[in-house]
Amino acid sequence: MTQTQPTKAAWALRLISVLKDHPNGLARRTAIDAVRRQAVKDNIAIADEFDRTIQYAFNSHNAQSLVFRSLAMPADADLFYPVGRKGSGVWGLHEERAAVWVRKHS
């Protein structure tokens, strides 16, 4: 049986589920590893580019990212942010925005 890869929105949902319990954020590696553990537990195949996929989910929902800006989204529509400063290596979640986004995409 062939497994299909989750959509980009599904990876963002998984990242939200990891970050929501960490109001001070999580180190990038810790967040990616937690999403990986969720995916393995749910029997989702992990592609070679898994880390890049999760990084893209973060970037495409982070107003400080060039990826986000290329999508022409309003700055207040982002879900994730770098804790402290861009490039800090710690990822945070805008919880209220994420709650709205989850209701819309679940």
N, C-alpha and C positions, 0 to 999 in steps of 0.2 A: 504494500500500500504506500502510495506517495504522500508525503506530508506537505502541506502548503505552508508557506511562510505567512506569519501575521502581517496585517497591513501596517503602514506607518503609524496610523492612529492607535492601533493595538499596542505597539511598542511604547508610545507616549503614555497610554493608559497604565501599562506595567511600570513605567518609570514613576508615574504619579503615585501608584500604590506603594512603591518602595520609599519615596521621599516624604509621603504624607505623615509618617510617624516620626519624622526627624526635623523639628522646627528650626534647628541650627544648621541644617544641611548635612550632607554626607560627602565624604571624599569621592571623587569621580570613580576610582577603581572599586570602592566598596559598593557604590550604587550600581555600576555595571555588573559586578559579580552577583549582587542580589537579584537583579533582573534575570541574569543567566540561570540562577538557582530556581527561580519561579518557572522559567521556560522549561527547564529540564524536568521539574516536578510535574508540569502539565503536558509532558511528552511532546514538546515542540522541538523540532530539529534546530540545532544551532549551526548557522552557516559560518564559514571561515571569516567573513567580514562582520561578525556579530558586534564587536566593539565599535566599529565604524557606524553600524546601524543604530546603536543606542546613542552614540555621540550625535548622529544626525537628528534623532528624535529630540535630544536636548537642544541642539542648535536651532532647529526649525520652530521651536517654541520659546526662544530666548531673545528678547529685544536687543541685546548687545551683540548678537551674532549677525554676521554678514548673510548667512543663510536666511534667517528670519527677515531681515530687511529686504532681501531679494524677492521675498514672497509678498511684499507690499502690505504687510499687516500693520495695524495700528499698534503703537508701543504698549498700550495697556491691554493688549490681547495676549501677551506672553504668559507662559505658565511657569517657566523655570528661570533661574537667575544664578549667576556666580556669587557665592557668599563672600562678602568682603570686597572683591574686585574681580574684573574680568581676568581670567587666567589663574585664579586662585586655586583651582583644582577641587573646590568644594561646591557642590550643587545644592541649590535651595529650590523650594516650591512656593509659588504664590497660591496659598491654599484656597482662598475664596474664588479666584479666577479658575483654578483647577476644578473646583466643585461644580461650577457652572459648565465647564468644558466637558467634564465626565458625564453629566446628565445629558448633554447634547450628543455625545459620541458613544454612549453605552447602548 
